[in-house]
Amino acid sequence: MIRFENVTKRYRGTAKPALDQVSFEVLRGEFVFLVGASGSGKSSCLRLILREDVATSGNVLVLGRDLRTLANRKVPYFRRHVGAVFQDFRLLPNKTVFQNVAFTLQVIGSSRGFIKQAVPEALALVGLADKQKRMPHELSGGEQQRVAIARALVNRPQVLLADEPTGNLDPGTSIDIMQLLARINAGGTTIVMATHEAGFVDQMKRRVIELRGGQMMRDERHGGYGDTSGLPRLQPEQVRGAAAAAALTAVLELQREVGIEPTVTDAEIAVAAAVDVVDDPATAPFASALAEVRAAPVDPETPAPAVAEAPSGDAAAPAQADDSAAAPRAASVPPEWQVPAAQSPQQPAAQPPAAQPAPRAATQPVPVIDIPEVDVEELGLAERLGLDAEHRDDEVGPTS
């Protein structure tokens, strides 16, 4: 059906060929996937099969004809036996679904009787028998692609070329299109499809031809898409060590303010700022670094961080109550996951405090203001607006 014999295709203005000594053969009734990265030569292969381009060297034979020697005036007759489906549908916007499918037969001069019979059969095959009078803009993307497939099949071609037919469709609709192409292939039509959909290729287990840089790297029957481990993937952005340092600094400041002995040291904060903290597997460096700091012997000449003394007397009772609630929480929750407290605008969160903050005064009770109950309905308009005799000298803003 299709044979490439040492085919090379060069485009004007490019140093590297689009296809470089490519050779393969597609038999009647096969379903072949052309896979590879963008620019690997997949679309060039399809254009050569459809006789949109001519090979620079080598031979391309389709349906027993050498396309290099095929005269231009015979190309339309040759394309009657080759259908094509593209990613962008290419429907005529001012024609109905029936007219879009019938247009192919009208161009080649088919009779009206044949058109009336073939078009409904093609639309029924793709599941659009009840939408013959719809316009393209009234259809979904999947339905428009089905119309394009019906148009390609209405002349009953022996070969169907599909260039990324699911590229503009959602996953559910893409599955429907692939199932439709599989049914068409089961009816005897040879299908050559260029795609990037690794999932479909792996599931269908058809013949796979892999291209890379214009060269054929693999021709495998019942194969898969290939190794995708080298492809770049979207990864969540790592949380830098500054976030951990900010959390530890907040804990240290809170402990100093309430007057308890700090459980975090400045050295531990420095270590946290120097490492990256991500999800569980990558927190090992952070945990091991902190363990090394805590296990290191303490230099007796290094002064320990001063601890703020708690206020004495009854005023210290609220602070002591805060201590009993804050100390167990700081001990049970890992420092890197504790919620940072409010930071001082003068002190950056990622740096240890330069000086010990002064002890926070005990919380004073808020005085209760006695507000007399006044019936608003009994007040006059001037009293409601604050313009009575008592407030007559007050300034009145424009919004009053």
C-alpha positions as CSV (number, residue, x, y, z in Angstrom):
1,M,0.0,0.0,0.0
2,I,2.6,2.6,1.1
3,R,6.4,2.2,0.7
4,F,9.2,4.6,1.5
5,E,12.6,3.8,-0.1
6,N,15.5,5.8,1.3
7,V,13.4,8.9,1.3
8,T,15.0,12.3,2.0
9,K,13.2,15.5,2.1
10,R,14.9,18.9,2.3
11,Y,13.1,22.2,2.6
12,R,14.6,25.4,1.1
13,G,16.4,27.5,3.7
14,T,17.0,24.7,6.1
15,A,20.4,23.0,6.7
16,K,19.0,19.8,8.2
17,P,16.7,17.6,6.2
18,A,13.1,17.0,7.5
19,L,13.5,13.3,6.5
20,D,16.8,11.5,6.2
21,Q,17.0,8.1,4.4
22,V,13.7,6.9,5.7
23,S,12.5,3.4,4.6
24,F,9.4,1.5,5.7
25,E,6.4,-0.3,4.2
26,V,2.7,-0.2,5.3
27,L,0.6,-3.2,4.3
28,R,-3.1,-3.2,3.4
29,G,-5.4,-3.0,6.4
30,E,-2.7,-1.9,8.9
31,F,-3.1,0.7,11.6
32,V,0.2,2.6,11.9
33,F,1.2,5.3,14.5
34,L,3.8,7.8,13.5
35,V,5.3,9.1,16.8
36,G,8.0,11.5,17.8
37,A,8.7,15.0,19.0
38,S,7.6,18.0,17.1
39,G,9.8,18.5,14.1
40,S,10.7,14.8,13.9
41,G,9.2,14.4,10.4
42,K,5.8,13.0,11.0
43,S,3.8,15.6,9.1
44,S,6.4,15.5,6.3
45,C,5.7,11.8,5.8
46,L,1.9,12.4,5.6
47,R,2.4,15.2,3.1
48,L,4.6,13.0,0.9
49,I,1.9,10.2,1.0
50,L,-0.8,12.7,0.1
51,R,1.4,14.1,-2.7
52,E,1.4,17.6,-1.3
53,D,5.2,17.5,-1.4
54,V,7.7,15.6,-3.5
55,A,10.7,13.8,-2.0
56,T,14.1,15.3,-2.6
57,S,15.6,11.9,-3.1
58,G,14.3,8.3,-2.8
59,N,11.0,6.8,-3.9
60,V,7.5,7.1,-2.4
61,L,5.0,4.5,-3.7
62,V,1.4,4.7,-2.7
63,L,-1.2,2.2,-4.1
64,G,1.4,1.0,-6.6
65,R,2.2,4.4,-8.0
66,D,5.5,6.3,-7.8
67,L,4.5,9.7,-6.6
68,R,7.7,11.4,-7.9
69,T,6.8,10.5,-11.5
70,L,3.0,11.2,-11.0
71,A,1.9,14.1,-13.2
72,N,0.3,17.1,-11.5
73,R,-2.8,16.7,-13.6
74,K,-3.3,13.2,-12.2
75,V,-2.9,14.2,-8.6
76,P,-6.7,14.9,-8.0
77,Y,-7.5,11.4,-9.4
78,F,-4.9,9.8,-7.1
79,R,-6.3,11.6,-4.0
80,R,-9.7,10.1,-4.6
81,H,-8.3,7.0,-3.0
82,V,-6.6,8.7,-0.1
83,G,-8.6,10.4,2.7
84,A,-7.1,13.0,5.1
85,V,-8.2,14.2,8.5
86,F,-6.5,17.2,10.2
87,Q,-6.3,18.7,13.6
88,D,-8.1,21.9,12.7
89,F,-11.2,20.1,11.0
90,R,-11.1,22.4,7.9
91,L,-14.9,22.5,7.5
92,L,-16.6,25.1,5.3
93,P,-18.4,27.4,7.7
94,N,-21.2,28.5,5.3
95,K,-22.3,25.0,4.5
96,T,-24.3,22.5,6.5
97,V,-23.0,19.1,7.7
98,F,-24.5,17.4,4.7
99,Q,-23.1,19.9,2.3
100,N,-19.6,19.7,3.8
101,V,-19.5,15.9,3.4
102,A,-21.1,16.1,-0.1
103,F,-18.6,18.7,-1.3
104,T,-15.9,16.1,-1.8
105,L,-18.1,14.0,-4.1
106,Q,-19.3,17.1,-6.0
107,V,-15.7,18.1,-6.8
108,I,-14.9,14.7,-8.3
109,G,-18.2,14.8,-10.3
110,S,-20.2,12.1,-8.5
111,S,-23.9,11.8,-9.5
112,R,-26.7,13.2,-7.3
113,G,-28.1,9.8,-6.7
114,F,-24.7,8.5,-5.4
115,I,-24.3,11.7,-3.2
116,K,-27.8,11.2,-1.6
117,Q,-26.9,7.6,-0.8
118,A,-23.2,7.9,0.3
119,V,-23.5,11.1,2.5
120,P,-26.1,9.7,4.9
121,E,-24.2,6.4,5.1
122,A,-21.0,8.2,6.0
123,L,-22.7,10.4,8.7
124,A,-24.4,7.3,10.2
125,L,-21.0,5.7,10.4
126,V,-19.6,8.6,12.5
127,G,-22.8,8.9,14.6
128,L,-24.2,12.2,13.1
129,A,-27.2,10.9,11.1
130,D,-29.5,13.3,12.9
131,K,-27.4,16.4,12.4
132,Q,-27.2,16.7,8.6
133,K,-28.8,20.1,8.6
134,R,-26.7,21.7,11.3
135,M,-24.0,24.3,10.6
136,P,-20.4,23.7,11.8
137,H,-20.6,26.4,14.5
138,E,-23.6,24.6,16.0
139,L,-21.5,21.5,16.7
140,S,-19.0,20.7,19.4
141,G,-15.4,20.1,18.6
142,G,-15.8,16.3,18.7
143,E,-18.8,16.5,16.3
144,Q,-16.8,18.7,13.9
145,Q,-14.0,16.2,13.8
146,R,-16.6,13.5,13.1
147,V,-17.8,15.5,10.1
148,A,-14.3,15.8,8.9
149,I,-13.8,12.0,9.2
150,A,-17.1,11.4,7.4
151,R,-15.9,13.7,4.6
152,A,-12.7,11.8,4.3
153,L,-14.5,8.5,4.1
154,V,-17.5,9.3,2.0
155,N,-15.5,8.4,-1.2
156,R,-14.6,5.1,0.4
157,P,-10.8,5.6,0.2
158,Q,-8.3,2.7,0.6
159,V,-6.0,4.8,2.8
160,L,-6.9,7.3,5.6
161,L,-4.3,9.7,6.8
162,A,-4.8,11.4,10.2
163,D,-2.6,14.2,11.4
164,E,-3.2,14.8,15.2
165,P,-6.9,14.2,14.9
166,T,-7.4,14.4,18.7
167,G,-5.1,17.4,19.3
168,N,-7.9,19.9,19.8
169,L,-10.3,17.6,21.7
170,D,-11.0,16.9,25.3
171,P,-9.9,13.4,26.6
172,G,-13.4,11.9,26.6
173,T,-14.1,13.0,23.0
174,S,-10.6,11.9,22.0
175,I,-11.4,8.4,23.1
176,D,-14.6,8.4,21.0
177,I,-12.6,9.5,17.9
178,M,-10.0,6.7,18.5
179,Q,-12.7,4.1,18.8
180,L,-14.2,5.4,15.6
181,L,-10.9,5.1,13.7
182,A,-10.5,1.6,15.1
183,R,-13.9,0.6,13.7
184,I,-13.0,2.1,10.3
185,N,-9.7,0.2,10.3
186,A,-11.6,-3.0,11.1
187,G,-13.6,-2.4,8.0
188,G,-10.4,-2.8,5.9
189,T,-9.2,0.9,5.6
190,T,-5.5,1.4,6.0
191,I,-4.8,4.1,8.6
192,V,-1.6,6.1,9.1
193,M,-1.9,8.4,12.1
194,A,0.6,11.0,13.4
195,T,0.1,11.6,17.1
196,H,1.6,12.7,20.4
197,E,-1.0,10.9,22.5
198,A,1.2,8.3,24.3
199,G,-1.8,6.8,26.2
200,F,-3.7,5.8,23.1
201,V,-0.6,4.3,21.5
202,D,0.2,2.3,24.6
203,Q,-3.4,1.0,24.9
204,M,-4.1,0.1,21.3
205,K,-0.8,-1.8,20.7
206,R,-0.6,-1.3,17.0
207,R,2.4,-0.8,14.8
208,V,4.6,2.1,15.8
209,I,7.1,4.0,13.7
210,E,9.2,6.4,15.7
211,L,11.0,9.3,14.1
212,R,13.6,11.5,15.7
213,G,15.3,14.4,13.9
214,G,14.1,13.1,10.5
215,Q,15.5,9.6,11.0
216,M,13.5,6.4,11.7
217,M,14.6,5.1,15.1
218,R,12.1,2.3,15.6
219,D,9.6,0.2,13.6
220,E,7.8,-2.1,16.1
221,R,4.6,-4.1,15.7
222,H,2.3,-4.2,18.7
223,G,4.5,-1.6,20.3
224,G,3.9,1.4,22.6
225,Y,4.7,5.1,22.4
226,G,8.2,4.6,23.8
227,D,10.2,5.9,26.7
228,T,8.7,9.1,28.0
229,S,10.9,9.3,31.2
230,G,13.2,11.9,29.5
231,L,10.4,14.3,28.8
232,P,10.1,17.4,31.0
233,R,7.3,17.3,33.5
234,L,5.6,20.0,35.5
235,Q,6.8,19.8,39.1
236,P,5.6,21.8,42.1
237,E,7.9,24.6,43.1
238,Q,10.1,23.7,45.9
239,V,9.7,25.6,49.2
240,R,13.0,27.2,49.9
241,G,14.8,27.1,53.2
242,A,13.8,30.6,54.1
243,A,10.3,29.3,54.9
244,A,11.6,26.9,57.4
245,A,13.9,29.6,58.9
246,A,10.9,32.0,59.2
247,A,8.9,29.3,61.1
248,L,11.7,28.6,63.5
249,T,12.3,32.3,64.1
250,A,8.7,32.8,64.9
251,V,8.8,30.0,67.4
252,L,12.0,31.4,69.0
253,E,10.5,34.9,69.3
254,L,7.2,33.6,70.8
255,Q,9.1,31.6,73.4
256,R,11.2,34.5,74.4
257,E,8.2,36.8,74.6
258,V,6.3,34.6,76.9
259,G,9.4,33.9,79.0
260,I,10.0,30.2,78.6
261,E,13.3,28.5,77.7
262,P,13.8,28.4,73.9
263,T,13.6,25.0,72.3
264,V,15.1,26.5,69.0
265,T,18.6,27.9,68.7
266,D,20.0,30.5,66.3
267,A,22.3,27.8,64.9
268,E,19.3,25.6,64.1
269,I,17.7,28.5,62.2
270,A,20.9,29.1,60.3
271,V,20.9,25.4,59.2
272,A,17.3,25.6,58.2
273,A,17.9,28.6,56.0
274,A,20.7,26.8,54.2
275,V,18.7,23.8,53.1
276,D,15.6,23.3,51.0
277,V,12.4,21.9,52.5
278,V,10.0,20.0,50.3
279,D,7.7,17.0,50.8
280,D,8.5,14.1,52.9
281,P,11.3,12.4,50.9
282,A,13.4,15.6,50.7
283,T,13.1,16.6,54.3
284,A,15.8,14.1,55.3
285,P,18.7,16.6,54.7
286,F,16.8,19.2,56.9
287,A,16.2,16.7,59.7
288,S,19.7,15.3,59.6
289,A,21.3,18.8,59.7
290,L,19.2,19.8,62.7
291,A,20.1,16.5,64.4
292,E,23.8,17.3,63.9
293,V,23.4,20.7,65.3
294,R,21.6,19.5,68.4
295,A,24.1,16.6,68.9
296,A,27.1,18.9,68.7
297,P,28.8,19.7,72.1
298,V,28.0,23.1,73.5
299,D,31.0,25.4,73.9
300,P,31.1,26.6,77.5
301,E,32.5,30.0,76.4
302,T,29.6,30.7,74.1
303,P,26.9,32.5,76.1
304,A,23.5,30.9,76.1
305,P,20.7,33.0,74.7
306,A,19.1,35.1,77.4
307,V,15.6,34.1,78.5
308,A,13.2,36.8,79.4
309,E,12.0,36.6,83.0
310,A,8.3,36.3,83.5
311,P,6.6,39.2,85.3
312,S,5.9,38.5,89.0
313,G,2.6,38.9,90.9
314,D,-0.9,38.5,89.8
315,A,-0.2,40.2,86.5
316,A,2.0,37.2,85.5
317,A,-0.9,34.8,85.7
318,P,-2.1,35.3,82.1
319,A,1.5,34.9,80.8
320,Q,1.9,31.7,82.8
321,A,-1.3,30.3,81.3
322,D,0.0,31.1,77.9
323,D,3.2,29.2,78.7
324,S,1.4,26.1,79.6
325,A,-0.5,26.1,76.4
326,A,2.4,27.1,74.1
327,A,5.1,24.9,75.4
328,P,3.5,21.5,74.6
329,R,2.4,22.7,71.2
330,A,5.9,23.8,70.3
331,A,7.3,20.4,71.5
332,S,4.7,18.2,69.7
333,V,4.6,20.0,66.3
334,P,7.7,19.8,64.1
335,P,9.3,23.3,63.8
336,E,9.2,23.3,60.0
337,W,5.4,22.9,60.0
338,Q,4.5,25.4,62.7
339,V,2.5,28.4,61.6
340,P,4.6,31.6,61.7
341,A,3.5,34.2,64.2
342,A,3.1,37.8,63.2
343,Q,6.5,39.2,62.3
344,S,7.9,42.7,63.2
345,P,8.1,44.9,60.0
346,Q,11.6,45.9,61.0
347,Q,12.9,42.3,61.5
348,P,13.0,40.0,58.4
349,A,11.4,36.6,58.9
350,A,14.3,34.6,57.5
351,Q,16.9,36.1,59.8
352,P,17.4,35.4,63.6
353,P,16.5,38.3,65.8
354,A,19.4,40.7,66.2
355,A,18.5,41.7,69.8
356,Q,16.4,40.1,72.5
357,P,12.9,41.6,72.5
358,A,11.7,43.2,75.7
359,P,9.3,41.2,77.9
360,R,5.6,41.8,76.9
361,A,3.6,43.4,79.5
362,A,0.7,41.4,81.0
363,T,-2.6,41.9,79.2
364,Q,-4.7,44.5,80.9
365,P,-8.5,44.1,81.1
366,V,-10.4,46.1,78.5
367,P,-12.7,48.7,80.2
368,V,-16.4,48.3,79.5
369,I,-18.0,51.4,78.1
370,D,-21.5,52.1,79.3
371,I,-23.7,53.0,76.4
372,P,-27.2,54.3,77.3
373,E,-30.1,52.8,75.5
374,V,-31.8,55.4,73.3
375,D,-34.9,54.9,71.2
376,V,-33.8,56.1,67.7
377,E,-37.4,56.7,66.6
378,E,-37.8,59.3,69.4
379,L,-34.8,61.4,68.2
380,G,-35.3,64.2,65.8
381,L,-33.5,64.4,62.4
382,A,-30.9,66.9,63.8
383,E,-30.2,64.6,66.7
384,R,-29.8,61.6,64.4
385,L,-27.3,63.4,62.3
386,G,-25.4,64.9,65.3
387,L,-26.5,68.4,64.4
388,D,-28.4,69.3,67.5
389,A,-27.5,72.2,69.8
390,E,-24.9,70.1,71.6
391,H,-23.0,69.2,68.4
392,R,-23.8,72.3,66.3
393,D,-20.2,73.5,66.2
394,D,-18.9,70.2,64.9
395,E,-17.6,70.0,61.4
396,V,-19.8,68.2,59.0
397,G,-18.1,66.3,56.2
398,P,-19.5,65.9,52.7
399,T,-20.6,62.3,53.4
400,S,-22.7,63.4,56.4
